[in-house]
């Protein structure tokens, strides 16, 4: 999957466009020092978006914006706190 384009919105939000889902738009919202998927404007012409797809989208967007280290740090903290 590749990030094709982004659009800037109000309140720091971004719209992402991905090659795997060409007819759908993905809304990203800022939280602390990174961005997360807050909504997918899914189009039925595209495949169903899985949890793995959402995580990949977040990683691609945060890497593009230079916030990958903050995103990875958040992921590591959440995995450490998860029950076994």
Secondary structure, DSSP 8 states (H G I E B T S, - for coil): --EEEEEE-GGG-EEEEETTEEEEEEEEEEETTEEEEEEEE--TTS----HHHHHHHHHHHHHHTT-HHHHHHHHHHHHHHS--
